[in-house]
């Protein structure tokens, strides 16, 4: 309901804007709250995150929707992020911190993509884990990318894994400043001593104009306990530099009574 009210207000107040503001940095913070249902009890969860991105060159935001400025400008960047999750329950509860660093470089000639990332997960209850990822791909067209990446995850108490992910993205320009962005993904994980896991994802965003986008996503994780992830979200650039996003996510495990949902809100500032 909050997203629907927000988007309705945005449509009424904002059309397209004539002024554009290129940017070099982007920072943001977000908060989420939700519930986990285990079949033997419920648990509340909270999430807080911070992130910052620096671009090698100024990003030209005059090529389409503001939410896709870096994608359309073929921008190279480096990102740092921090995430804190707190589950309030004696059975599955605990707090965890995750630290992330990564970047993407796009070559000037053939628009080849080179990217890498590293993350560290530090839970109060459980094993610490480190993940390392490298990938490569290409801008197939000005509006289309294909990237394949390899990820290695090392868990302190066992359960290491290797994975491969392929992601294709395409933006369809529509009349005026509107557009539709579609992303499809496939992932494969080979855990040590466990069964392989396949994942299939699809996401779509409809940009009503430069400032406003609404979208939905679906991911199927095919494992011993199959999982469905569904999300809906909206983004509103109040100005060319300031945006807010809001979303809802739901996860359901087919072979157990485990379910979870979460509501999120995030603020973004560009300069």
C-alpha positions in Angstrom: 0.0 0.0 0.0 2.8 2.4 0.8 4.4 1.8 -2.6 1.1 2.4 -4.3 0.5 5.7 -2.5 4.1 6.8 -3.2 3.9 6.0 -6.9 0.6 7.7 -7.3 1.8 10.8 -5.7 5.0 10.7 -7.8 3.0 10.4 -11.0 0.8 13.4 -10.0 3.7 15.6 -9.0 6.4 14.8 -11.5 6.6 14.6 -15.2 9.9 14.6 -17.1 12.6 17.1 -16.1 14.5 19.3 -18.4 17.6 19.8 -16.2 20.2 17.0 -16.0 23.0 16.5 -13.4 25.9 14.3 -14.2 27.4 12.6 -11.2 30.6 10.9 -10.0 29.6 9.4 -6.7 26.5 7.6 -5.3 25.8 6.8 -1.6 22.8 5.2 0.1 21.3 3.7 3.2 18.4 1.3 3.6 16.3 -0.3 6.3 14.1 -3.5 6.2 11.8 -5.3 8.5 9.9 -8.6 8.2 9.0 -12.0 9.7 10.3 -15.5 9.4 7.8 -18.4 9.9 9.5 -21.7 10.9 6.5 -23.9 11.5 7.3 -24.1 15.2 7.4 -20.4 15.8 7.8 -16.9 14.3 10.8 -14.6 14.4 11.1 -10.9 13.6 14.0 -9.7 11.4 15.5 -6.3 10.8 18.1 -5.3 8.2 20.2 -2.2 7.8 22.6 -1.4 5.0 25.0 1.3 3.8 26.7 1.5 0.4 28.9 3.9 -1.7 29.9 3.8 -5.3 32.7 5.8 -7.1 32.8 6.0 -10.9 36.0 6.4 -12.8 34.4 9.1 -15.0 31.3 11.3 -14.7 28.1 9.4 -15.5 26.0 11.1 -18.2 22.4 10.7 -16.9 20.8 12.1 -20.1 20.5 8.8 -22.0 17.3 7.4 -20.5 15.8 6.6 -17.1 17.8 7.9 -14.1 17.8 4.5 -12.5 19.7 3.1 -15.5 22.2 6.0 -16.0 25.3 4.0 -15.2 24.2 1.0 -17.3 23.4 3.2 -20.3 26.6 5.2 -20.0 28.7 2.0 -19.8 30.2 3.3 -16.6 33.2 1.7 -14.8 32.9 1.8 -11.0 34.0 0.5 -7.5 31.5 -0.2 -4.7 31.8 -0.7 -1.0 28.8 -1.9 1.1 27.9 -3.0 4.6 24.9 -5.0 5.7 23.6 -5.9 9.2 20.8 -8.5 9.8 19.3 -9.2 13.2 16.8 -12.0 13.7 15.0 -11.8 17.1 14.3 -15.4 18.1 15.9 -18.0 20.4 15.7 -20.9 17.9 17.1 -19.3 14.7 18.0 -15.9 16.0 21.3 -14.0 15.8 22.9 -11.0 14.3 25.2 -11.0 11.3 27.4 -8.5 9.6 28.4 -8.6 5.9 31.1 -6.5 4.2 31.3 -6.2 0.4 33.7 -4.7 -2.1 33.6 -5.0 -5.8 34.0 -3.2 -9.1 33.4 -3.3 -12.9 35.6 -2.0 -15.7 34.3 -1.4 -19.2 36.9 -1.1 -21.9 36.6 1.9 -24.3 37.1 -0.1 -27.5 34.9 -3.2 -27.7 32.9 -2.4 -24.5 34.2 -5.5 -22.9 33.3 -6.0 -19.2 35.7 -7.1 -16.5 34.4 -7.4 -12.9 35.5 -8.7 -9.5 34.1 -8.8 -6.0 34.9 -10.0 -2.5 32.6 -10.3 0.6 32.9 -11.5 4.2 30.0 -12.8 6.3 30.4 -12.7 10.1 27.4 -14.2 12.0 27.0 -14.4 15.8 25.7 -17.9 15.5 27.3 -19.9 12.7 30.4 -20.0 10.5 32.2 -17.1 9.0 32.3 -17.2 5.2 34.4 -15.5 2.5 33.3 -15.2 -1.1 35.4 -14.3 -4.1 34.0 -13.6 -7.6 35.5 -12.8 -11.0 33.6 -12.3 -14.2 33.6 -11.0 -17.7 31.2 -10.1 -20.5 30.3 -7.5 -23.1 27.9 -4.9 -24.2 26.3 -6.7 -27.0 24.5 -3.5 -28.0 24.3 -0.1 -26.4 21.3 -1.4 -24.3 22.3 -5.1 -23.8 24.9 -6.8 -21.6 25.9 -10.4 -21.1 28.1 -11.2 -18.1 29.3 -14.6 -16.8 31.0 -14.9 -13.4 32.6 -17.5 -11.2 32.3 -17.4 -7.4 34.2 -19.4 -4.7 32.8 -19.4 -1.2 35.0 -20.6 1.7 33.2 -21.4 5.0 35.2 -21.8 8.2 33.5 -25.0 9.4 33.0 -26.7 6.0 30.5 -26.3 3.3 32.7 -24.6 0.7 31.2 -24.2 -2.8 31.9 -23.1 -6.4 29.4 -21.4 -8.5 28.8 -19.9 -12.0 26.3 -17.3 -12.9 25.2 -15.8 -16.2 23.2 -12.6 -16.4 21.7 -10.9 -19.5 20.2 -7.4 -19.3 18.4 -5.4 -21.9 16.6 -2.0 -21.9 13.7 -1.5 -24.4 13.2 2.3 -25.1 9.5 3.3 -25.4 7.8 6.5 -26.3 9.1 9.6 -24.7 11.3 9.0 -21.7 9.7 5.7 -20.8 11.4 2.3 -21.1 11.3 -1.3 -19.9 14.4 -3.0 -18.5 14.5 -6.9 -18.4 17.0 -9.1 -16.7 17.4 -12.9 -16.9 19.8 -15.0 -14.9 20.9 -18.5 -14.4 23.1 -19.8 -11.6 24.8 -23.1 -10.7 26.3 -23.9 -7.3 28.4 -27.0 -6.6 28.8 -27.4 -2.8 31.4 -29.7 -1.3 29.7 -32.8 -0.1 26.3 -31.7 -1.1 23.8 -31.7 -4.0 24.1 -29.2 -6.9 21.8 -26.2 -6.8 20.3 -24.4 -9.9 18.7 -21.0 -9.9 16.6 -19.2 -12.5 15.7 -15.5 -12.2 13.7 -13.0 -14.1 13.2 -9.3 -13.3 11.4 -6.5 -15.1 11.2 -2.7 -14.5 8.8 -0.4 -16.2 10.0 3.2 -16.2 7.0 5.5 -16.6 9.4 8.4 -17.3 13.0 9.4 -16.3 12.1 9.6 -12.6 9.8 6.7 -11.8 10.1 3.0 -12.1 8.0 0.0 -10.9 9.1 -3.6 -11.1 8.8 -7.2 -10.1 11.1 -10.2 -9.8 11.0 -14.0 -9.5 13.7 -16.5 -8.6 13.4 -20.3 -8.5 16.1 -22.0 -6.5 16.1 -25.7 -7.4 17.6 -27.6 -4.5 16.6 -30.4 -2.1 14.3 -27.8 -0.5 13.1 -25.9 -3.5 12.5 -22.2 -2.9 10.5 -19.5 -4.6 11.5 -15.8 -4.2 9.0 -13.1 -5.3 9.6 -9.3 -5.1 7.9 -6.1 -6.1 9.4 -2.6 -5.8 9.3 1.0 -6.9 11.8 3.8 -7.3 11.2 7.6 -7.4 13.9 10.1 -8.2 12.6 13.2 -6.4 15.3 15.2 -8.1 18.1 14.1 -10.5 20.3 13.6 -7.4 17.9 12.2 -4.7 15.9 9.0 -4.9 13.9 6.7 -2.7 13.0 3.0 -3.3 10.6 0.8 -1.5 9.9 -2.9 -1.9 8.4 -6.1 -0.6 10.0 -9.6 -0.8 8.5 -13.1 -0.1 10.3 -16.4 0.1 8.7 -19.9 0.4 10.4 -23.2 0.8 8.3 -26.0 -0.9 9.4 -28.9 1.3 9.2 -27.3 4.7 7.1 -24.9 6.7 9.7 -22.1 6.4 8.5 -18.8 4.9 9.8 -15.2 5.2 8.8 -11.8 4.0 10.3 -8.3 4.3 9.5 -4.7 3.6 12.4 -2.4 2.6 13.0 1.3 2.0 16.2 3.0 0.8 17.5 6.4 0.1 20.1 7.3 -2.6 22.1 10.5 -3.1 24.2 11.3 -6.2 26.8 14.0 -6.5 
